[in-house]
Amino acid sequence: MRVHFIAIGGSAMHNLAMALHQKKYEVTGSDDVIFEPSKSRLDRYGLLPKSFGWFPERITEEIDAIILGMHAKEDNPELLKAQELGLKIYSYPEFLYEQSKNKTRVVIGGSHGKTTITSMILHVLHYHEKEVDYMVGAQLEGFDTMVHLTEDNDFIVLEGDEYLSSPIDRRPKFHLYQPNIALLSGIAWDHINVFPTFDNYVEQFQIFVDGIVRGGSINYNSEDPEVVKVVENSENQIRKIPYTTPEYRVEDGETLLNTPEGEMPIEVFGAHNLSNLAGAKWICQHMGIDEDEFYEAIASFTGASKRLEKIAESNSAVAYKDFAHSPSKVSATTKAVKEQYADRQLVACLELHTYSSLNAEFLKEYEGALDAADQAVVFYSPHAVKIKQLEEVSEEQIATAFNRDDLIIYTNPEEFKTYLHQKNFANSALLLMSSGNYGGLDFDEVKELIA
């Protein structure tokens, strides 16, 4: 089968391209710019375009399928040519469904925790050498790609993202998967550029639950009132199985999970990660992993890339980076690190980088999100605000939104970098939360500050 990717360089897109290449498909692709690590990884597989740009003349009737990435625009020359020729055009999630329609589809949804839960499930299955297809939104230790597709595996585990499918398909990705087994971890308003009201956002999760295959099941976080409302109000004929955060305690910087066999030390920490673990355990049990086997495997799970990822540690200090950017994620992550390192000063640095976080109206959702930190720092780039064509956000608006008198605010990358370099991190925990890089921060240099 010959498949052509329009916007092959995206994180999800290039991983799907590599997965199809491994499946012996003939894969080509185009993009106007490709950054690392996508560039090197595509090159390693012989899939890197010879030149960047859009080349409609390469779109011919010999192509069996076009896969369209979100980075492309509706007037993309290659897309227009494919439409003119009447070629089959798939969004990323549409194509994944096409590849898995004869499998048992396990879909992990939620505003937060879905990458971690999916990663936990895959770690446990990999530990017990149970082969499954998958798509996860982070790089995992022991896995070559973030997407794996076969003809033979019975299960596919999919991270269910609520963002849009493609420039010409405005449905959320997780509406297209039709799960047999589903999980819903939490609902907290996000993506306000697409879902302008909270009710509109919640509606997407109602559609997700209603789309579970009849006779299927959903495990859901019964400690989240919005999740409970969505699941319990659904009239879909499915099994509804709640889960809660398991009992645990923290001693000398180590989290001990309460299990039927007694306390067990685990690598991940924080109430939200323990809740994620409880959800992952249920899903693994649906897939044939019993409770003892789950605990044996999860003890060695250290986390997904950029999800509370430890980047440096010394005798008296530690540094983590995390993808957290929405208010609920920022609050949960900050509390988790403070709980784990209660006797250390927590320095929490948040970059406002996404469309939602830089929106003046949405900012008020961040009130209290950094309260668990001993010292709280917010960085944002006025240039990023202009690029996203948003109203200018002032330092005063940010200070008011977070409602914290001692909040430190930086708008200049060099000044933020100087702050880090001049700070004494002895007896401290440094937490860097961002989906960006603070205007060019070198995380290797940060490691040296902790050593």
C-alpha positions as CSV (number, residue, x, y, z in Angstrom):
1,M,0.0,0.0,0.0
2,R,1.3,3.4,-0.9
3,V,0.7,6.2,1.6
4,H,1.6,9.9,1.5
5,F,1.8,12.1,4.5
6,I,1.0,15.8,4.2
7,A,2.9,17.4,7.1
8,I,5.0,14.3,8.0
9,G,7.2,16.1,10.5
10,G,4.7,16.4,13.4
11,S,5.3,14.3,16.5
12,A,2.4,12.0,15.9
13,M,2.6,12.0,12.1
14,H,6.3,11.0,11.9
15,N,5.8,8.2,14.4
16,L,2.8,6.8,12.3
17,A,5.0,7.1,9.2
18,M,7.7,5.0,10.8
19,A,5.2,2.5,12.0
20,L,3.8,2.0,8.5
21,H,7.3,1.8,7.1
22,Q,8.0,-1.1,9.5
23,K,4.7,-2.7,8.3
24,K,6.3,-2.7,4.8
25,Y,4.0,0.1,3.4
26,E,5.5,2.4,0.8
27,V,5.7,5.7,2.6
28,T,6.3,9.2,1.3
29,G,5.8,12.6,2.9
30,S,6.1,16.4,2.6
31,D,6.5,19.3,5.0
32,D,7.6,22.9,4.9
33,V,9.8,22.6,8.0
34,I,10.8,19.6,10.2
35,F,12.4,20.0,13.6
36,E,14.4,17.6,15.8
37,P,14.0,14.9,16.9
38,S,11.5,14.2,14.0
39,K,14.1,15.1,11.4
40,S,16.8,12.7,12.5
41,R,14.3,9.9,13.2
42,L,12.7,10.2,9.7
43,D,16.2,10.3,8.2
44,R,17.1,7.1,10.0
45,Y,14.2,5.3,8.4
46,G,14.9,6.9,4.9
47,L,11.6,8.9,5.2
48,L,13.0,12.4,5.4
49,P,11.8,14.5,2.4
50,K,14.7,15.4,0.1
51,S,13.6,19.0,0.1
52,F,11.1,21.0,2.2
53,G,8.0,22.5,0.8
54,W,4.8,21.3,-0.9
55,F,4.9,19.6,-4.3
56,P,1.5,19.0,-5.8
57,E,3.1,17.3,-8.8
58,R,4.1,14.4,-6.5
59,I,0.4,13.7,-5.7
60,T,-0.7,11.1,-8.3
61,E,-3.4,8.5,-8.7
62,E,-0.9,5.8,-7.7
63,I,-1.2,6.9,-4.1
64,D,-3.7,4.7,-2.1
65,A,-4.1,7.0,0.8
66,I,-3.3,10.5,2.0
67,I,-2.8,11.1,5.7
68,L,-3.3,14.8,6.5
69,G,-1.7,16.4,9.6
70,M,-2.9,19.3,11.6
71,H,0.1,21.4,10.7
72,A,-1.2,21.6,7.1
73,K,-3.7,24.3,6.0
74,E,-7.0,23.8,4.2
75,D,-5.5,25.4,1.0
76,N,-2.4,23.2,1.1
77,P,-1.4,22.6,-2.6
78,E,-0.9,18.9,-2.1
79,L,-4.2,18.6,-0.3
80,L,-6.0,20.5,-3.1
81,K,-4.4,18.2,-5.7
82,A,-5.4,15.1,-3.7
83,Q,-9.0,16.3,-3.5
84,E,-9.0,17.1,-7.3
85,L,-7.9,13.5,-8.0
86,G,-10.5,12.1,-5.6
87,L,-7.9,10.3,-3.5
88,K,-8.8,8.8,-0.2
89,I,-7.8,11.4,2.5
90,Y,-7.6,10.3,6.1
91,S,-6.9,12.3,9.3
92,Y,-4.4,10.7,11.7
93,P,-7.1,9.2,14.0
94,E,-9.2,8.0,11.0
95,F,-6.3,6.1,9.7
96,L,-5.5,4.6,13.1
97,Y,-9.2,3.4,13.3
98,E,-8.9,1.9,9.8
99,Q,-5.8,0.0,11.0
100,S,-7.6,-1.3,14.1
101,K,-11.2,-1.8,13.2
102,N,-10.8,-5.6,13.6
103,K,-9.0,-5.3,16.9
104,T,-10.1,-4.7,20.5
105,R,-9.6,-1.0,20.9
106,V,-8.6,0.3,24.3
107,V,-8.8,4.1,24.5
108,I,-7.5,6.3,27.3
109,G,-9.2,9.7,27.5
110,G,-9.2,12.7,29.9
111,S,-8.0,16.3,30.1
112,H,-5.0,15.1,32.1
113,G,-3.2,11.8,32.9
114,K,-3.9,10.1,29.6
115,T,-0.3,9.9,28.4
116,T,0.9,8.6,31.8
117,I,-1.9,6.0,32.1
118,T,-1.3,4.8,28.5
119,S,2.4,4.6,29.3
120,M,1.8,2.7,32.5
121,I,-0.3,0.1,30.6
122,L,2.3,-0.3,27.9
123,H,5.1,-0.6,30.4
124,V,3.2,-3.4,32.2
125,L,2.3,-5.3,29.0
126,H,5.9,-4.9,27.7
127,Y,7.3,-6.2,31.1
128,H,5.1,-9.3,30.8
129,E,6.0,-9.7,27.0
130,K,2.4,-9.3,26.0
131,E,2.4,-7.9,22.4
132,V,-0.1,-5.2,21.5
133,D,-0.5,-2.4,19.0
134,Y,-0.4,1.1,20.4
135,M,-0.3,4.9,20.0
136,V,1.0,7.0,22.9
137,G,1.9,10.7,23.1
138,A,5.3,10.4,24.6
139,Q,8.6,8.5,24.0
140,L,8.8,5.5,26.4
141,E,11.9,3.7,27.6
142,G,12.2,0.4,25.8
143,F,10.0,1.4,22.9
144,D,11.5,2.5,19.5
145,T,8.4,4.4,18.3
146,M,5.3,6.0,19.8
147,V,3.1,4.1,17.3
148,H,3.2,0.3,16.6
149,L,0.9,-1.4,14.2
150,T,0.7,-5.1,13.1
151,E,-1.7,-7.4,11.4
152,D,-1.6,-10.0,14.2
153,N,-2.0,-8.4,17.6
154,D,-5.5,-8.6,19.1
155,F,-5.4,-5.4,21.2
156,I,-4.5,-1.8,20.3
157,V,-4.0,0.8,23.1
158,L,-4.7,4.3,22.0
159,E,-4.2,7.6,23.8
160,G,-7.5,9.5,23.2
161,D,-6.7,13.1,22.5
162,E,-9.7,15.6,22.5
163,Y,-8.0,18.0,20.1
164,L,-9.1,18.3,16.4
165,S,-8.4,15.6,13.9
166,S,-7.3,17.6,10.8
167,P,-7.7,20.9,9.1
168,I,-10.7,19.5,7.2
169,D,-12.1,17.3,10.0
170,R,-13.0,19.3,13.0
171,R,-14.0,16.4,15.2
172,P,-11.9,15.6,18.3
173,K,-9.6,12.7,17.7
174,F,-11.0,10.4,20.3
175,H,-14.5,10.6,18.7
176,L,-13.2,8.4,15.9
177,Y,-11.8,5.4,17.7
178,Q,-15.0,3.7,18.9
179,P,-13.5,2.0,21.9
180,N,-14.4,-1.5,23.2
181,I,-12.6,-0.6,26.5
182,A,-12.3,3.0,27.6
183,L,-11.0,5.0,30.5
184,L,-11.8,8.6,31.5
185,S,-9.3,10.2,34.0
186,G,-10.5,13.7,34.4
187,I,-12.2,16.7,32.9
188,A,-10.7,20.2,33.2
189,W,-11.4,22.9,30.6
190,D,-8.6,23.2,28.0
191,H,-8.2,24.1,24.3
192,I,-10.3,27.3,24.5
193,N,-9.4,28.2,20.9
194,V,-11.5,25.2,19.8
195,F,-13.9,24.8,22.7
196,P,-14.8,28.4,23.8
197,T,-17.0,27.4,26.8
198,F,-16.7,24.8,29.5
199,D,-20.0,23.2,28.5
200,N,-18.9,22.8,25.0
201,Y,-15.7,21.1,26.2
202,V,-17.5,18.7,28.5
203,E,-19.8,17.8,25.6
204,Q,-16.9,16.2,23.8
205,F,-16.4,13.7,26.6
206,Q,-20.1,12.9,26.6
207,I,-19.8,12.1,22.9
208,F,-16.7,9.9,23.6
209,V,-18.5,7.9,26.3
210,D,-21.6,7.5,24.1
211,G,-19.3,6.3,21.3
212,I,-18.0,3.3,23.2
213,V,-19.1,0.1,21.5
214,R,-22.3,-1.3,22.9
215,G,-21.4,-4.0,25.5
216,G,-18.1,-2.4,26.1
217,S,-16.8,-0.9,29.3
218,I,-15.5,2.3,30.8
219,N,-13.3,2.8,33.9
220,Y,-13.7,6.3,35.3
221,N,-12.2,8.4,38.0
222,S,-15.0,8.6,40.6
223,E,-13.1,11.4,42.4
224,D,-13.7,13.9,39.5
225,P,-17.3,15.2,39.7
226,E,-17.5,16.2,36.0
227,V,-16.3,12.7,35.0
228,V,-18.9,11.1,37.3
229,K,-21.6,13.2,35.8
230,V,-20.7,12.5,32.2
231,V,-20.3,8.7,32.7
232,E,-23.3,8.1,34.9
233,N,-25.6,10.3,32.7
234,S,-24.7,8.3,29.6
235,E,-27.5,6.0,28.4
236,N,-25.0,3.9,26.4
237,Q,-25.3,0.1,27.2
238,I,-21.8,-0.4,28.7
239,R,-20.3,-1.5,31.9
240,K,-19.3,1.5,34.1
241,I,-16.5,0.7,36.6
242,P,-15.3,3.5,39.0
243,Y,-11.8,3.8,40.4
244,T,-10.3,5.9,43.2
245,T,-6.8,6.9,44.3
246,P,-5.2,3.9,46.2
247,E,-3.8,4.3,49.7
248,Y,-0.1,5.3,49.9
249,R,2.3,7.3,52.1
250,V,5.6,9.2,51.6
251,E,8.6,8.5,53.8
252,D,12.0,10.1,53.3
253,G,11.2,11.1,49.7
254,E,9.9,7.6,48.7
255,T,6.3,6.8,47.9
256,L,5.0,3.5,49.4
257,L,1.9,2.1,47.7
258,N,-0.4,0.0,49.8
259,T,-1.0,-3.4,48.0
260,P,-2.6,-6.7,49.2
261,E,0.9,-8.0,49.8
262,G,1.9,-5.0,51.9
263,E,3.6,-1.7,51.1
264,M,5.6,-1.5,47.9
265,P,8.0,1.3,46.9
266,I,7.3,2.9,43.5
267,E,9.1,5.3,41.3
268,V,6.2,7.6,40.4
269,F,4.7,9.9,43.0
270,G,1.8,12.3,43.7
271,A,-1.9,11.8,44.2
272,H,-2.6,12.3,40.5
273,N,-0.1,9.7,39.5
274,L,-1.4,7.2,42.0
275,S,-4.9,7.8,40.6
276,N,-3.5,7.2,37.1
277,L,-2.0,3.9,38.4
278,A,-5.3,2.8,39.7
279,G,-6.9,3.3,36.3
280,A,-4.0,1.6,34.5
281,K,-4.4,-1.4,36.8
282,W,-8.1,-1.9,35.8
283,I,-7.3,-1.6,32.1
284,C,-4.4,-4.2,32.4
285,Q,-6.8,-6.6,34.2
286,H,-9.2,-6.3,31.3
287,M,-6.3,-7.2,29.0
288,G,-5.4,-10.4,31.0
289,I,-2.8,-9.1,33.5
290,D,-3.7,-10.0,37.1
291,E,-3.2,-7.8,40.1
292,D,0.0,-9.4,41.3
293,E,1.5,-9.2,37.8
294,F,0.5,-5.5,37.6
295,Y,2.2,-4.6,40.8
296,E,5.4,-6.5,39.9
297,A,5.7,-4.6,36.7
298,I,4.6,-1.1,37.8
299,A,7.3,-1.0,40.5
300,S,9.9,-0.3,37.8
301,F,7.8,2.4,35.9
302,T,9.7,5.7,36.0
303,G,7.3,7.8,34.0
304,A,6.8,9.0,30.4
305,S,9.1,11.5,28.8
306,K,8.4,15.1,30.1
307,R,5.8,13.8,32.6
308,L,7.5,14.5,36.0
309,E,10.8,13.5,34.4
310,K,13.7,13.7,36.8
311,I,16.5,15.5,34.9
312,A,19.0,16.0,37.8
313,E,19.7,15.0,41.4
314,S,22.3,15.6,44.0
315,N,22.5,14.9,47.7
316,S,20.5,18.0,48.6
317,A,18.7,19.0,45.4
318,V,16.5,17.6,42.6
319,A,15.1,18.9,39.3
320,Y,12.1,17.8,37.3
321,K,10.6,18.9,34.0
322,D,7.0,18.3,33.2
323,F,4.7,19.0,30.2
324,A,2.1,20.5,32.6
325,H,0.5,23.7,31.2
326,S,-3.3,23.6,31.9
327,P,-4.3,24.9,35.4
328,S,-5.4,21.5,36.7
329,K,-2.1,19.8,35.6
330,V,0.0,22.6,37.0
331,S,-1.8,22.4,40.4
332,A,-1.6,18.6,40.6
333,T,2.1,18.5,39.5
334,T,3.2,21.2,42.0
335,K,1.3,19.5,44.9
336,A,2.9,16.1,43.9
337,V,6.5,17.4,44.1
338,K,5.9,19.3,47.3
339,E,4.4,16.2,48.9
340,Q,7.3,14.1,47.8
341,Y,9.9,16.6,49.0
342,A,8.1,18.2,51.9
343,D,11.3,19.1,53.8
344,R,12.8,21.0,50.8
345,Q,12.1,24.4,49.3
346,L,10.0,23.9,46.1
347,V,10.8,26.3,43.3
348,A,8.1,25.9,40.7
349,C,8.6,27.6,37.3
350,L,5.7,27.7,34.8
351,E,5.9,28.9,31.2
352,L,2.7,30.2,29.8
353,H,3.1,28.9,26.2
354,T,-0.2,27.5,24.9
355,Y,-3.0,29.4,23.2
356,S,-5.3,28.9,26.3
357,S,-2.7,29.9,28.8
358,L,-1.9,33.1,27.0
359,N,-5.5,34.1,26.7
360,A,-6.4,37.0,29.0
361,E,-9.9,35.6,29.8
362,F,-8.6,32.1,30.5
363,L,-5.8,33.3,32.8
364,K,-8.1,33.5,35.9
365,E,-8.4,29.7,35.7
366,Y,-4.8,29.6,37.1
367,E,-5.8,31.0,40.5
368,G,-4.1,28.9,43.2
369,A,-2.4,26.6,40.7
370,L,1.1,27.4,42.1
371,D,0.1,27.7,45.8
372,A,2.0,24.6,46.8
373,A,5.3,26.0,45.8
374,D,7.5,27.9,48.2
375,Q,8.7,30.1,45.4
376,A,6.6,30.5,42.2
377,V,7.9,31.8,38.9
378,V,5.9,32.5,35.7
379,F,7.6,33.0,32.4
380,Y,5.9,34.1,29.2
381,S,7.0,35.6,25.9
382,P,5.2,38.7,24.6
383,H,6.5,37.6,21.2
384,A,4.6,34.3,21.5
385,V,1.4,36.3,22.3
386,K,1.8,38.3,19.1
387,I,2.5,35.1,17.0
388,K,-0.7,33.6,18.3
389,Q,-2.5,36.9,17.4
390,L,-3.9,37.2,20.9
391,E,-4.5,40.3,23.0
392,E,-1.5,41.5,24.8
393,V,-1.2,40.1,28.3
394,S,0.4,42.3,31.0
395,E,2.4,41.2,34.1
396,E,-0.3,42.8,36.2
397,Q,-3.0,40.5,34.7
398,I,-0.8,37.5,35.4
399,A,-0.1,38.5,39.0
400,T,-3.9,39.1,39.5
401,A,-4.8,35.8,37.9
402,F,-2.5,33.7,40.1
403,N,-3.5,35.7,43.1
404,R,-0.1,35.3,44.8
405,D,1.7,38.4,46.1
406,D,5.2,37.0,45.9
407,L,4.9,35.6,42.3
408,I,8.0,36.3,40.2
409,I,7.3,37.1,36.6
410,Y,9.8,37.1,33.7
411,T,9.2,38.0,30.0
412,N,12.9,38.0,29.0
413,P,14.5,34.5,28.4
414,E,18.0,35.8,29.5
415,E,16.6,37.3,32.7
416,F,14.9,34.0,33.6
417,K,18.1,32.1,32.8
418,T,20.1,34.5,35.0
419,Y,17.6,33.9,37.8
420,L,18.2,30.1,37.6
421,H,22.0,30.5,37.5
422,Q,22.2,32.8,40.4
423,K,19.9,30.8,42.7
424,N,21.3,28.4,45.3
425,F,19.4,25.2,45.0
426,A,20.7,23.5,48.1
427,N,17.9,21.7,49.9
428,S,15.6,22.5,47.0
429,A,13.4,20.8,44.5
430,L,13.2,22.6,41.1
431,L,10.1,22.0,38.9
432,L,10.1,23.3,35.3
433,M,6.6,23.1,33.8
434,S,6.2,23.9,30.1
435,S,5.2,22.6,26.7
436,G,8.0,24.9,25.4
437,N,11.5,25.7,26.5
438,Y,11.4,29.1,28.2
439,G,12.6,30.9,25.1
440,G,15.6,28.7,24.5
441,L,16.6,27.3,27.9
442,D,19.3,24.6,27.7
443,F,18.1,21.8,30.1
444,D,21.7,20.4,30.2
445,E,22.8,23.6,31.9
446,V,20.0,23.2,34.4
447,K,21.4,19.8,35.3
448,E,24.8,21.5,36.2
449,L,23.0,23.9,38.6
450,I,21.8,20.9,40.7
451,A,25.0,18.9,40.7
